[in-house]
């Protein structure tokens, strides 16, 4: 029996990640309210919290982009049994081809780019919270560029699909 893409989405993780995004938006609202009311005592601590939570949401968007890219290519992915797993999914290195790998990779990059455009449009960049959030998101994008782009480049030029913690072979499935 073939599973549809919707059947392969980790719905418990989706709920978890939407809760994180909702909590982040709530902290943004609290930060905006405190800045508007002149309550400056919490500003730096709250700005750091807003920044960290926003950067984590950026990571989640990036990972969901990878998963949606993989599913759109018909890739075989393995969902972790634990909801608190570091990885949203594992890409099957043996059962997928380089086209599917590149589509999975591109999904993360596109999601990150869209997240940055969104954040530039909505974050209060004149406030410390917005500046810290953009700095941390930018650092995350730089880390992604350093860690993921060279791998995708090598695969696009004929290298085998990588193996490692984010990947799984059919033999270990």
C-alpha positions as a Markdown table, in Angstrom:
| # | Residue | x | y | z |
|---|---|---|---|---|
| 1 | Unk | 0.0 | 0.0 | 0.0 |
| 2 | Unk | 1.4 | 3.4 | -1.0 |
| 3 | Unk | 1.2 | 6.2 | 1.5 |
| 4 | Unk | 0.2 | 9.7 | 0.3 |
| 5 | Unk | 2.4 | 12.7 | 1.2 |
| 6 | Unk | -0.2 | 13.7 | 3.9 |
| 7 | Unk | 0.1 | 10.3 | 5.5 |
| 8 | Unk | 3.9 | 10.8 | 5.8 |
| 9 | Unk | 3.7 | 14.2 | 7.5 |
| 10 | Unk | 4.7 | 13.9 | 11.2 |
| 11 | Unk | 1.5 | 15.5 | 12.6 |
| 12 | Unk | 2.6 | 15.3 | 16.2 |
| 13 | Unk | 5.7 | 17.3 | 15.4 |
| 14 | Unk | 3.6 | 19.7 | 13.3 |
| 15 | Unk | 1.5 | 20.4 | 16.4 |
| 16 | Unk | 4.6 | 20.8 | 18.6 |
| 17 | Unk | 6.2 | 23.2 | 16.1 |
| 18 | Unk | 3.1 | 25.3 | 15.7 |
| 19 | Unk | 2.9 | 25.6 | 19.5 |
| 20 | Unk | 6.5 | 26.9 | 19.4 |
| 21 | Unk | 5.6 | 29.4 | 16.7 |
| 22 | Unk | 2.5 | 30.5 | 18.7 |
| 23 | Unk | 4.6 | 31.0 | 21.8 |
| 24 | Unk | 7.1 | 33.0 | 19.9 |
| 25 | Unk | 4.4 | 35.3 | 18.5 |
| 26 | Unk | 3.1 | 35.7 | 22.0 |
| 27 | Unk | 6.5 | 36.8 | 23.2 |
| 28 | Unk | 6.7 | 39.2 | 20.2 |
| 29 | Unk | 3.4 | 40.7 | 21.3 |
| 30 | Unk | 4.5 | 41.0 | 24.9 |
| 31 | Unk | 7.8 | 42.6 | 23.8 |
| 32 | Unk | 5.9 | 45.1 | 21.6 |
| 33 | Unk | 3.5 | 46.0 | 24.4 |
| 34 | Unk | 6.3 | 46.5 | 26.9 |
| 35 | Unk | 8.2 | 48.7 | 24.4 |
| 36 | Unk | 5.1 | 50.8 | 23.7 |
| 37 | Unk | 4.2 | 51.2 | 27.4 |
| 38 | Unk | 7.7 | 52.3 | 28.3 |
| 39 | Unk | 8.5 | 49.3 | 30.5 |
| 40 | Unk | 12.2 | 49.2 | 29.8 |
| 41 | Unk | 13.3 | 47.0 | 32.6 |
| 42 | Unk | 12.7 | 43.8 | 30.8 |
| 43 | Unk | 13.8 | 45.0 | 27.4 |
| 44 | Unk | 17.2 | 43.3 | 27.0 |
| 45 | Unk | 16.3 | 40.0 | 28.5 |
| 46 | Unk | 13.1 | 39.9 | 26.6 |
| 47 | Unk | 14.9 | 40.9 | 23.4 |
| 48 | Unk | 17.3 | 38.0 | 23.8 |
| 49 | Unk | 14.4 | 35.6 | 24.4 |
| 50 | Unk | 12.6 | 37.0 | 21.3 |
| 51 | Unk | 15.8 | 36.6 | 19.3 |
| 52 | Unk | 16.4 | 33.0 | 20.4 |
| 53 | Unk | 12.8 | 31.9 | 19.9 |
| 54 | Unk | 12.7 | 33.5 | 16.5 |
| 55 | Unk | 15.9 | 31.9 | 15.4 |
| 56 | Unk | 14.6 | 28.5 | 16.6 |
| 57 | Unk | 11.4 | 29.1 | 14.5 |
| 58 | Unk | 13.7 | 29.8 | 11.6 |
| 59 | Unk | 15.4 | 26.4 | 12.1 |
| 60 | Unk | 12.0 | 24.7 | 12.3 |
| 61 | Unk | 10.8 | 26.4 | 9.0 |
| 62 | Unk | 14.1 | 25.3 | 7.4 |
| 63 | Unk | 13.6 | 21.7 | 8.5 |
| 64 | Unk | 9.9 | 21.7 | 7.4 |
| 65 | Unk | 11.1 | 23.0 | 4.0 |
| 66 | Unk | 13.5 | 20.0 | 3.7 |
| 67 | Unk | 10.6 | 17.6 | 4.5 |
| 68 | Unk | 8.2 | 19.2 | 2.1 |
| 69 | Unk | 10.9 | 19.2 | -0.6 |
| 70 | Unk | 11.6 | 15.6 | 0.0 |
| 71 | Unk | 7.9 | 14.6 | -0.1 |
| 72 | Unk | 7.3 | 16.7 | -3.2 |
| 73 | Unk | 10.0 | 14.6 | -4.9 |
| 74 | Unk | 8.4 | 11.3 | -3.8 |
| 75 | Unk | 11.4 | 10.6 | -1.5 |
| 76 | Unk | 11.5 | 7.8 | 1.0 |
| 77 | Unk | 11.8 | 9.4 | 4.5 |
| 78 | Unk | 11.8 | 7.9 | 7.9 |
| 79 | Unk | 10.0 | 9.6 | 10.8 |
| 80 | Unk | 11.6 | 9.4 | 14.2 |
| 81 | Unk | 9.6 | 7.5 | 16.8 |
| 82 | Unk | 10.2 | 10.2 | 19.5 |
| 83 | Unk | 8.5 | 13.6 | 19.1 |
| 84 | Unk | 11.5 | 15.2 | 20.8 |
| 85 | Unk | 14.0 | 13.9 | 18.2 |
| 86 | Unk | 16.5 | 16.4 | 16.9 |
| 87 | Unk | 15.7 | 15.6 | 13.3 |
| 88 | Unk | 12.2 | 16.0 | 11.8 |
| 89 | Unk | 12.9 | 13.1 | 9.5 |
| 90 | Unk | 15.7 | 11.0 | 8.1 |
| 91 | Unk | 16.3 | 10.9 | 4.4 |
| 92 | Unk | 16.8 | 7.4 | 3.0 |
| 93 | Unk | 20.3 | 7.5 | 1.3 |
| 94 | Unk | 19.8 | 4.1 | -0.4 |
| 95 | Unk | 16.2 | 4.4 | -1.8 |
| 96 | Unk | 16.4 | 8.0 | -3.0 |
| 97 | Unk | 18.3 | 9.4 | -6.0 |
| 98 | Unk | 20.3 | 12.5 | -6.4 |
| 99 | Unk | 17.3 | 14.4 | -7.9 |
| 100 | Unk | 15.3 | 13.6 | -4.8 |
| 101 | Unk | 18.2 | 14.7 | -2.6 |
| 102 | Unk | 18.6 | 18.0 | -4.4 |
| 103 | Unk | 14.8 | 18.7 | -4.2 |
| 104 | Unk | 14.9 | 17.9 | -0.4 |
| 105 | Unk | 17.9 | 20.3 | 0.0 |
| 106 | Unk | 16.3 | 23.0 | -2.1 |
| 107 | Unk | 13.2 | 22.8 | 0.1 |
| 108 | Unk | 15.2 | 23.9 | 3.1 |
| 109 | Unk | 16.9 | 26.7 | 1.3 |
| 110 | Unk | 13.7 | 28.1 | -0.2 |
| 111 | Unk | 11.9 | 27.9 | 3.2 |
| 112 | Unk | 14.8 | 29.8 | 4.8 |
| 113 | Unk | 14.7 | 32.5 | 2.1 |
| 114 | Unk | 11.0 | 32.9 | 2.5 |
| 115 | Unk | 11.4 | 33.1 | 6.3 |
| 116 | Unk | 14.0 | 35.9 | 6.0 |
| 117 | Unk | 11.7 | 37.9 | 3.7 |
| 118 | Unk | 8.9 | 37.5 | 6.2 |
| 119 | Unk | 11.0 | 38.4 | 9.2 |
| 120 | Unk | 12.4 | 41.5 | 7.5 |
| 121 | Unk | 8.8 | 42.6 | 6.8 |
| 122 | Unk | 7.4 | 42.0 | 10.3 |
| 123 | Unk | 10.2 | 42.4 | 12.8 |
| 124 | Unk | 10.7 | 45.7 | 14.5 |
| 125 | Unk | 14.3 | 46.2 | 13.3 |
| 126 | Unk | 14.5 | 49.5 | 15.2 |
| 127 | Unk | 14.1 | 47.5 | 18.5 |
| 128 | Unk | 16.7 | 45.3 | 20.1 |
| 129 | Unk | 14.4 | 42.3 | 19.9 |
| 130 | Unk | 14.2 | 42.6 | 16.1 |
| 131 | Unk | 17.9 | 43.2 | 15.7 |
| 132 | Unk | 18.8 | 40.3 | 17.9 |
| 133 | Unk | 16.3 | 38.1 | 16.1 |
| 134 | Unk | 17.7 | 39.0 | 12.7 |
| 135 | Unk | 21.2 | 38.5 | 13.8 |
| 136 | Unk | 20.6 | 35.1 | 15.2 |
| 137 | Unk | 18.5 | 34.1 | 12.1 |
| 138 | Unk | 21.3 | 35.4 | 9.9 |
| 139 | Unk | 23.9 | 33.4 | 11.8 |
| 140 | Unk | 21.7 | 30.3 | 11.3 |
| 141 | Unk | 21.5 | 30.9 | 7.6 |
| 142 | Unk | 25.3 | 31.3 | 7.4 |
| 143 | Unk | 25.7 | 28.1 | 9.3 |
| 144 | Unk | 23.3 | 26.4 | 6.9 |
| 145 | Unk | 25.2 | 27.8 | 3.9 |
| 146 | Unk | 28.5 | 26.5 | 5.3 |
| 147 | Unk | 27.2 | 23.1 | 6.3 |
| 148 | Unk | 24.6 | 22.2 | 3.6 |
| 149 | Unk | 25.4 | 24.1 | 0.4 |
| 150 | Unk | 28.7 | 22.3 | -0.3 |
| 151 | Unk | 27.1 | 18.9 | 0.2 |
| 152 | Unk | 24.3 | 19.8 | -2.2 |
| 153 | Unk | 26.8 | 21.2 | -4.7 |
| 154 | Unk | 28.8 | 17.9 | -4.6 |
| 155 | Unk | 25.7 | 15.8 | -5.1 |
| 156 | Unk | 24.6 | 18.0 | -8.0 |
| 157 | Unk | 28.0 | 17.3 | -9.6 |
| 158 | Unk | 27.9 | 13.5 | -9.2 |
| 159 | Unk | 29.0 | 12.8 | -5.6 |
| 160 | Unk | 27.0 | 10.1 | -3.8 |
| 161 | Unk | 24.2 | 11.1 | -1.4 |
| 162 | Unk | 25.7 | 11.5 | 2.0 |
| 163 | Unk | 25.2 | 9.3 | 5.0 |
| 164 | Unk | 25.2 | 10.4 | 8.6 |
| 165 | Unk | 22.8 | 11.3 | 11.5 |
| 166 | Unk | 20.2 | 13.0 | 9.2 |
| 167 | Unk | 20.2 | 10.1 | 6.8 |
| 168 | Unk | 19.3 | 6.5 | 7.0 |
| 169 | Unk | 20.0 | 3.6 | 4.7 |
| 170 | Unk | 17.4 | 1.0 | 3.8 |
| 171 | Unk | 19.3 | -1.6 | 5.6 |
| 172 | Unk | 18.9 | 0.1 | 9.0 |
| 173 | Unk | 15.2 | 1.0 | 8.4 |
